[in-house]
Amino acid sequence: MHGEPNGTSRQPRDNGAHGDGDRTRIARFEGAYNRIDREMQRLLDEPREGRRRGFASAVRQIASERRHFGRHLDFLLEAGELRNALVHNRFGDIEYIAVPTEATVARLEAIDEELRSPVQLRTLAAREVVTISIDEKLGRVLALVRQKGVVRFPVKRDGKIMALLTASGVVRWIASHDLESCALPASVQVPRAPAGSLDAPVSKAPAGAETEGERIICAIASVSVGEVLARDHRRDEFALVPRTASADEALSLWSKNPRLEAVIVTERGRAEEAPLGIATATDLIKLLETRA
């Protein structure tokens, strides 16, 4: 900056706008921008690698890894251009080419706060987690689905979480069998209610008589959880995270593996610990959007 006649430094003018308020906004804008930039470098481990990624490149990378953060992509890219204009494209040494609005500064500060103080996964994950043993029978699992509405079950063996059983996994296991051989013979089929009479009662088999369908259900109920898991190719599609994990960190796991069924929260992210919560990508995105 050029010096004033009395030796004091001249403050930058903001493109002819009124001084102190605009300079304060510019200072806030640059402060939030710099904090966001530093946090992104930390998240990307760039300082450790001895290199520094450009702001736009860092924004794109984190937006690709954190789907929820991606909603800020366009705004942050524009903020980066504005920051470059503020720093590099002044008219002379004292006049800024542009001044950020209060709304722009406030939004940048909100993104800064979100990035440095992210929503903790444990505050969004479902609290009720029902674990089952690999030796338990499928009948108990089906009863829990009916009674509690739970559809995902961490499976333990020797006190450690070793797989995830889901209601859809059970259906896939059933479908892997020869369904034609399970068709009910006409002589024992239970008659359907008339068309359009969804609530109408149907005639029942004679008292004490067991239908083929009931025998099939009983056979399914007696199967062990381990047998079902052995045929379920999605049993390993889960991740364990510590209670300190953020929702964005959990969502980044789905970016790396879209096949994940769920993320399970434990104290330190270890298989021998009791689950504290469980969440799916769809659950988290919906909940985060309601808090945005």
C-alpha positions, 0 to 999 in steps of 0.5 A: 500500500502507498503511504499517506502524507503523514506516514500512516498506511492507507486502507483499501477502499471497496470499489467506491463503497462505504468504508468500514462496513465493507472492509469488515465484510471483506475481512470476514470473507477472507477469514472464512475462506482461509479457514475452509481452505486449511480444513480441506487441506487437513482433510485431504492430508495434503500438508502431510504429503508435502504439497498443497492442492488448489482451493477449487481442486480441494472443493471438488475432491471433498464434494466427490467424497462427501455427497452432502457437502457437494451441495456447496460445490458451485457456491464455493467455486464462485467464492474462490473466484471472488477471493482471487478477484479481491486479492489479485484484481484490485484497481491499483493498490487501494481499490477492490474490484468487488465487495461480497454481500452480507448474505455471501459472507454469512453463507461462507461462514456457515460452511466454515462452521459445518466443515470444522464442526461437522454433525456427529454420526451418532446423533443421526444414527438409529439408536436401537440396534438389535444384535443376533448370534450366528447360531440363532434361528431365523424364526427369531429374526423374523419375529424381531422384524415383525415386533420391532420393525428392525430390518438390519441385524449385526451378527455376532460370533464369539462376541464380535460383530462378523456380518450384517443380516438384513431382511432383504438378505433373508428374502434373497436367501429364500429366493435362491432356493427352488421355489417351484418345489415349494408350490402348494398343491391344489388340494391343500391351498387356502382359498383366496378372498374374492377379488376386491375384498382385501379384508374379507375372511378366508376359509381355513383348513380343518382344525389340527390340519397343517397346510403345506405353506405352514410346513414351509414357514416352519422349515424356514424358521428353523434354519440358523442365521449362519446358514442364511449368511453363507448364501448371502453375498452382501453379508460383509457390506457394512462398516464399523466407525467410532462414536466420534465419526461425523455424518459426512465421514460416514457418507464418504464410505458410500462414495468408496463402496456404494454396495454398503448396506449400513454403517455401525457405530461403536465406541472405538469402531471395533468389532468386539464393542456393542453397537451404539447406532446404525445408519444407511446412506439414504437415512443420513442424507434425508436427515442432513437435508432437514438440518441444512 
